[in-house]
Amino acid sequence: MNATSTDTPQAAPSLAPLVALLATDMEQVNARIIARMASDVPLVPELAGHLIAAGGKRLRPLLTLAGAGLAGGSPHAIGLATAVEFIHSATLLHDDVIDESKLRRGRDTANALWGNDASVLVGDFLFARAFELMVETGNLSVLGQLSRASAQITEGEIKQMTIAGVPDTPAEDYLDVIRNKTAILFAAAAASGAEVAKASRPIIEAAHAYGLQLGMAFQIMDDAMDYSLSSDDMGKNSGDDFLDQKITLPLIIAYGDGTDTERQFWQRTVGDGAFADGDFETACAILQRYDAIDRSVAKAVHYADAAETALARIADQNSANPALLDALSEAAKFAAHRQI
């Protein structure tokens, strides 16, 4: 056996292939974002631009463009991808107000700079712009799909509020929250892109399944990373979920397997909000004791594998771009294999 061939380390999975394939279209999306943020009220583009300029992976509009690319593309894909990014940005503005967050993507949040009222209203403006863009596609099915997704995102936010501070929350309730709050927009982005490009029904359904599973993997990984990465690595404060009394999968695993004393700790902190110095370090130690981070990552890998299975269904339709499928496959691997 050739040792060189087996010992050469493989490059870490990356979004780079997907970004490179869709770079030209994303330039048009970014230009459309700037154009459609325009308003006679200066605060609107200023505040919205602050959030959007912070960057991020732009994964949701990328999924919209990729979905359209699975069926040869569409002249409406740029506007639709812009609408998806506006929906996402609006939910971030509202989330940061609800969570009283002060940092996002390494920058001060809009609500920290301009206040809650302005953030909520500009979020509403972005929602309105998103629906204008959706109407411009002339496709009622796409409008319906993204409208339903927007409603489900709100339902996910509301359910997350109801389980906040409840450390004995079942894992099924947590998974339901992230399915609605995060994964459904991934799914609708990919499926609406395929639909606006007039893809076949099996491809649209497989694109939806791919996006849904990808979104689940991403959110579970994000939640696991909150207990393991520094603020600089995450672009937010390490331990924010813990201090915000959010119920995530690592905590649910540790609570379920923990001793009575450990459960009392979770109740005092995440349950009652009675935090003391050193509590976050104690929380991390308990999670490590029960291998809660690695077990959460394993769950993310499960969803990433399911995303790749959905891609195989698209390949079976013999109408997809092989390079695009390969890039989407690597994106699924990236979702569950980021630095932890």
Secondary structure, DSSP 4 states (H G I P E B T S, - for coil): --HHHHHSPPPPP-SHHHHHHTHHHHHHHHHHHHHHT--SSTHHHHHHHHHHHT----HHHHHHHHHHHTTT--TTHHHHHHHHHHHHHHHHHHHHHHHT--EETTEE-HHHHH-HHHHHHHHHHHHHHHHHHHHHTT-HHHHHHHHHHHHHHHHHHHHHHHHTT-TT--HHHHHHHHIIIIIHHHHHHHHHHHHHTT--HHHHHHHHHHHHHHHHHHHHHHHHHTTTS-HHHHTS-TTHHHHTT---HHHHHHHHH--HHHHHHHIIIIIT----TTHHHHHHHHHHHTTHHHHHHHHHHHHHHHHHHHHHHHHTTT-S-HHHHHHHHHHHHHHHSS--
